[in-house]
């Protein structure tokens, strides 16, 4: 009886929408024309990956000729680049700050709160707009660089060579949650281990790789998985900074943004549902790979 509210919420708001979207992914569903919905089998999935085998169009199960999505692989490329660059950088930066705050310094609680603020605000529209203003042609960043003597500065947001880098920088700036988790893990490592290592002549670098990293590896694993999942779901900053269309030459066309455009701008909810399921599959596969790899690099302190 006590589980009833949770079960109702799970079936009504989680399981039912998931099953419904899975069914929609096999249809040509336009929510403005629900009566015209047609079953097209794997048509939406061929539309996504047809360009891999050189297709530009194909015939669906209904006999309709459908075009392969020319921007799907670009959105995948942008998203994978964002994930594989931003996540390691964010974790490294968070670990460095956590180790600094783990020292016996005055005012550590204050700095811990200050460093966590970007995480609280980072996903908001206001911060995305602020970031866009900072990196515009006449923004604060170029103003500072010009004062230092740099010339011929670009508009970092609208230049396809730098636009994605600004979003990665924004992601790294939101390191607060990872830092707090790392800091909690660091405080669980007994000081006696470092004292014993010092007596044996180990320097700080040797202590870091022989004590800190192994004992912190379960926390690193947790942070890595959480950040990978979050990075694949990044949307707000790409929508605001890229002007809602993926930026110049689709340089910031994130997967979620492309899915949103297909679903809500072009009303292709069937195709957007198929994209959502592929994204779920990608995140699931990567999570399994990370978990399987943890057998080689994560230590749970059981004597191995």
DOZATOR-301259 format. One line per field, with one value per residue (C-alpha): residue in one letter; z negated, x negated, y; residue number from 1. Coordinates in Angstrom, 3 decimals, decimal comma, padded with zeros to 6 digits. Layout:
r <- (a|...) $
Z <- (Z|...) $
X <- (X|...) $
Y <- (Y|...) $
k <- (NUM|...) $
This chain:
r <- (x|x|x|x|x|x|x|x|x|x|x|x|x|x|x|x|x|x|x|x|x|x|x|x|x|x|x|x|x|x|x|x|x|x|x|x|x|x|x|x|x|x|x|x|x|x|x|x|x|x|x|x|x|x|x|x|x|x|x|x|x|x|x|x|x|x|x|x|x|x|x|x|x|x|x|x|x|x|x|x|x|x|x|x|x|x|x|x|x|x|x|x|x|x|x|x|x|x|x|x|x|x|x|x|x|x|x|x|x|x|x|x|x|x|x|x|x|x|x|x|x|x|x|x|x|x|x|x|x|x|x|x|x|x|x|x|x|x|x|x|x|x|x|x|x|x|x|x|x|x|x|x|x|x|x|x|x|x|x|x|x|x|x|x|x|x|x|x|x|x|x|x|x|x|x|x|x|x|x|x|x|x|x|x|x|x|x|x|x|x|x|x|x|x|x|x|x|x|x|x|x|x|x|x|x|x|x|x|x|x|x|x|x|x|x|x|x|x|x|x|x|x|x|x|x|x|x|x|x|x|x|x|x|x|x|x|x|x|x|x|x|x|x|x|x|x|x|x|x|x|x|x|x|x|x|x|x|x|x|x|x|x|x|x|x|x|x|x|x|x|x|x|x|x|x|x|x|x|x|x|x|x|x|x|x|x|x|x|x|x|x|x|x|x|x|x|x|x|x|x|x|x|x|x) $
Z <- (000,000|-000,855|002,606|004,376|004,969|006,340|008,525|009,892|010,689|012,273|014,524|015,400|015,830|016,721|018,141|020,181|021,895|022,655|024,231|026,114|027,491|028,536|030,561|032,034|033,165|035,736|037,095|039,183|036,439|036,753|033,584|035,594|037,835|035,555|037,960|040,673|038,553|040,494|039,455|041,280|039,451|039,250|041,514|038,854|038,001|041,684|041,898|039,123|040,289|044,046|044,794|043,280|046,216|048,763|048,954|049,605|049,738|049,400|049,766|046,471|045,688|046,791|050,254|049,449|050,485|047,406|047,264|045,056|042,336|043,551|040,128|037,877|038,095|037,572|034,346|033,220|033,992|032,112|029,098|028,870|029,146|026,386|024,114|024,600|024,141|021,503|019,097|018,554|018,305|015,793|013,647|013,681|012,741|010,027|008,552|008,537|006,715|004,302|003,385|002,822|000,559|-001,305|-002,695|-006,102|-004,885|-006,352|-004,763|-003,055|-003,646|-001,977|001,090|001,275|001,432|003,994|006,266|006,071|007,188|010,948|010,736|009,271|011,956|014,878|016,480|016,434|019,354|017,614|017,458|021,089|022,127|019,952|021,564|024,999|024,089|022,650|025,816|028,441|030,722|028,412|025,228|022,026|023,040|026,175|024,177|021,718|024,484|026,394|023,260|023,062|026,616|028,663|032,005|034,721|032,141|033,385|032,177|030,251|030,336|034,063|035,256|036,021|034,995|031,436|030,757|029,367|027,262|025,487|024,578|023,303|021,209|019,790|018,877|017,142|015,216|013,708|011,793|008,367|007,888|008,931|006,678|003,637|004,249|004,734|001,566|-000,420|000,958|000,127|-003,468|-003,807|-003,046|-006,366|-006,967|-008,346|-004,818|-003,759|-006,957|-006,398|-002,756|-003,827|-006,278|-003,412|-001,344|001,105|002,485|003,158|006,730|005,684|002,855|005,306|007,710|005,071|002,429|003,554|006,991|005,980|002,865|004,725|007,768|006,710|006,435|009,819|011,331|009,891|011,068|014,512|015,123|013,799|015,922|019,088|018,732|018,007|020,923|023,415|022,149|022,494|024,232|022,720|023,384|026,961|027,606|026,273|027,471|030,843|031,454|031,332|034,709|033,933|034,576|037,637|039,864|037,181|035,014|031,829|033,109|030,044|030,308|027,938|029,822|033,156|031,576|030,265|033,692|035,391|032,840|032,154|035,162|037,879|035,916|036,660|033,272|034,594|035,790|032,580|030,552|032,550|031,893|028,169|028,094|029,943|027,430|024,578|026,233|026,661|023,010|021,866|023,929|022,738|019,131|019,454|021,008|018,139|015,564|017,244|017,450|013,729|013,007|014,092|012,510|009,562|006,129|003,447|000,725|000,492|000,662|004,407) $
X <- (000,000|-002,866|-004,341|-001,093|-001,914|-005,326|-003,888|-001,162|-003,788|-006,106|-003,484|-001,731|-004,668|-007,586|-006,654|-003,618|-005,399|-008,393|-006,277|-004,226|-007,320|-008,748|-005,579|-005,732|-009,298|-007,938|-005,395|-005,245|-003,521|-002,747|-001,032|000,796|002,252|002,789|005,317|002,640|000,311|-001,152|-003,198|-006,545|-008,446|-012,165|-011,791|-012,794|-015,912|-016,886|-016,352|-018,911|-021,632|-021,000|-023,834|-026,294|-025,672|-025,454|-021,658|-020,117|-016,527|-014,655|-011,171|-009,315|-006,913|-004,006|-005,528|-006,408|-009,860|-011,631|-014,798|-017,693|-018,391|-021,506|-022,172|-021,830|-025,450|-026,608|-024,597|-026,128|-029,636|-029,104|-027,623|-030,336|-033,029|-031,333|-030,998|-034,498|-036,206|-034,071|-033,625|-037,355|-038,222|-035,442|-036,456|-040,138|-039,326|-036,885|-039,442|-042,147|-039,912|-038,696|-042,287|-043,024|-039,977|-040,961|-043,986|-043,865|-043,161|-041,141|-037,770|-037,362|-033,546|-033,218|-035,235|-033,337|-030,035|-031,392|-032,677|-029,332|-027,283|-028,019|-026,569|-023,358|-023,060|-024,845|-021,834|-019,684|-018,686|-020,229|-023,714|-023,490|-022,575|-025,394|-027,852|-026,728|-027,305|-030,746|-032,002|-030,453|-032,621|-032,315|-031,984|-033,987|-036,395|-037,504|-037,663|-040,123|-042,174|-042,311|-043,549|-046,338|-047,410|-045,646|-044,251|-041,939|-039,839|-036,921|-033,349|-033,810|-030,108|-029,501|-032,828|-032,345|-035,951|-035,410|-031,652|-031,723|-034,787|-032,835|-030,119|-032,761|-034,228|-030,778|-030,395|-033,793|-032,855|-029,943|-032,286|-030,737|-028,747|-031,676|-033,992|-031,745|-031,605|-035,390|-035,924|-033,713|-035,721|-039,058|-038,004|-037,377|-041,024|-042,859|-045,739|-047,762|-048,267|-049,971|-052,025|-053,267|-054,069|-056,039|-058,064|-058,873|-060,114|-057,190|-056,794|-053,465|-053,169|-053,825|-051,292|-048,723|-048,994|-049,580|-047,050|-044,671|-043,680|-043,145|-041,141|-039,170|-038,476|-034,897|-034,065|-035,697|-033,570|-030,384|-031,246|-032,248|-028,938|-026,843|-028,716|-028,526|-024,755|-024,385|-026,605|-024,551|-021,430|-022,888|-020,359|-019,733|-023,154|-023,233|-019,725|-020,455|-024,031|-023,390|-020,278|-018,016|-019,254|-022,614|-024,833|-026,914|-027,488|-025,694|-028,800|-026,698|-023,972|-023,694|-021,764|-019,052|-018,716|-018,363|-015,774|-013,872|-013,921|-012,629|-009,868|-008,629|-009,701|-009,000|-006,301|-008,012|-007,334|-007,745|-011,245|-012,077|-010,918|-013,235|-016,105|-015,307|-015,513|-018,830|-020,160|-019,001|-020,774|-024,008|-024,019|-023,224|-026,035|-028,588|-027,495|-027,907|-031,378|-032,439|-031,099|-032,862|-036,132|-035,895|-037,108|-040,580|-040,841|-038,435|-039,531|-036,948|-039,536|-039,047|-042,727|-043,366) $
Y <- (000,000|002,375|001,823|002,726|006,442|005,511|002,735|005,053|007,695|005,154|003,565|006,852|009,230|006,944|003,553|004,649|007,598|005,361|002,614|005,200|006,920|003,540|002,889|006,411|005,791|003,323|005,798|008,959|010,939|014,644|015,870|018,545|015,817|012,794|011,217|010,994|008,851|005,935|002,887|003,064|000,331|001,107|004,136|006,662|004,670|004,402|008,150|008,579|006,223|006,030|008,442|005,941|003,584|006,406|006,775|010,180|008,891|005,610|004,135|003,606|000,765|002,970|003,457|007,058|008,252|009,676|011,750|010,750|013,313|015,196|016,736|013,684|012,516|016,099|016,295|013,002|014,276|017,547|015,760|013,096|015,794|017,768|014,733|013,303|016,681|018,397|015,461|014,661|018,373|018,993|016,012|016,990|020,581|019,492|017,083|019,768|022,255|019,563|018,675|022,350|022,730|019,556|021,379|022,996|026,519|029,332|030,115|026,721|026,608|030,016|028,993|025,704|027,611|030,086|027,330|025,520|028,531|028,066|024,562|025,946|028,607|026,949|025,269|028,381|030,577|033,607|032,054|030,925|034,479|035,847|033,423|034,523|038,167|037,433|035,760|038,016|040,130|043,143|041,092|041,216|038,433|040,267|043,498|041,937|040,300|043,593|045,364|042,779|043,600|040,936|042,083|040,727|038,874|036,729|036,465|033,235|032,377|032,796|031,411|027,680|026,994|028,224|028,031|024,478|025,315|028,066|025,549|023,128|025,941|026,656|022,986|022,887|026,036|024,092|021,760|022,374|019,166|016,939|018,957|018,454|014,699|014,510|016,527|014,137|011,215|012,837|013,360|009,615|008,758|008,210|010,625|007,691|006,382|009,620|009,737|006,183|006,966|010,057|007,953|005,586|008,518|008,923|012,443|014,165|012,912|009,316|009,635|011,017|008,083|005,376|006,461|009,206|007,910|004,229|005,091|007,747|005,540|004,560|008,269|008,929|006,158|007,656|011,168|009,902|008,139|011,025|013,553|011,424|011,089|014,819|015,856|013,846|015,637|019,164|021,393|024,846|026,351|025,033|026,355|029,851|030,329|028,689|030,775|027,730|026,441|024,868|027,876|028,729|025,658|023,601|023,861|023,649|021,335|019,108|015,855|017,053|020,334|018,514|016,226|019,249|020,922|017,776|017,280|020,789|022,868|020,275|018,375|015,031|013,475|009,941|010,737|012,630|009,607|007,355|009,773|009,693|005,905|005,902|008,445|006,202|003,256|005,262|006,363|002,819|001,272|003,815|003,307|-000,456|000,019|002,271|-000,185|-003,120|-001,172|-000,383|-003,930|-002,779|000,664|000,919|-000,303|-001,005|-001,622|-005,388|-006,170|-006,365) $
k <- (1|2|3|4|5|6|7|8|9|10|11|12|13|14|15|16|17|18|19|20|21|22|23|24|25|26|27|28|29|30|31|32|33|34|35|36|37|38|39|40|41|42|43|44|45|46|47|48|49|50|51|52|53|54|55|56|57|58|59|60|61|62|63|64|65|66|67|68|69|70|71|72|73|74|75|76|77|78|79|80|81|82|83|84|85|86|87|88|89|90|91|92|93|94|95|96|97|98|99|100|101|102|103|104|105|106|107|108|109|110|111|112|113|114|115|116|117|118|119|120|121|122|123|124|125|126|127|128|129|130|131|132|133|134|135|136|137|138|139|140|141|142|143|144|145|146|147|148|149|150|151|152|153|154|155|156|157|158|159|160|161|162|163|164|165|166|167|168|169|170|171|172|173|174|175|176|177|178|179|180|181|182|183|184|185|186|187|188|189|190|191|192|193|194|195|196|197|198|199|200|201|202|203|204|205|206|207|208|209|210|211|212|213|214|215|216|217|218|219|220|221|222|223|224|225|226|227|228|229|230|231|232|233|234|235|236|237|238|239|240|241|242|243|244|245|246|247|248|249|250|251|252|253|254|255|256|257|258|259|260|261|262|263|264|265|266|267|268|269|270|271|272|273|274|275|276|277|278|279|280|281|282|283|284|285|286|287|288|289|290|291|292|293|294|295|296|297|298|299|300|301|302|303|304) $
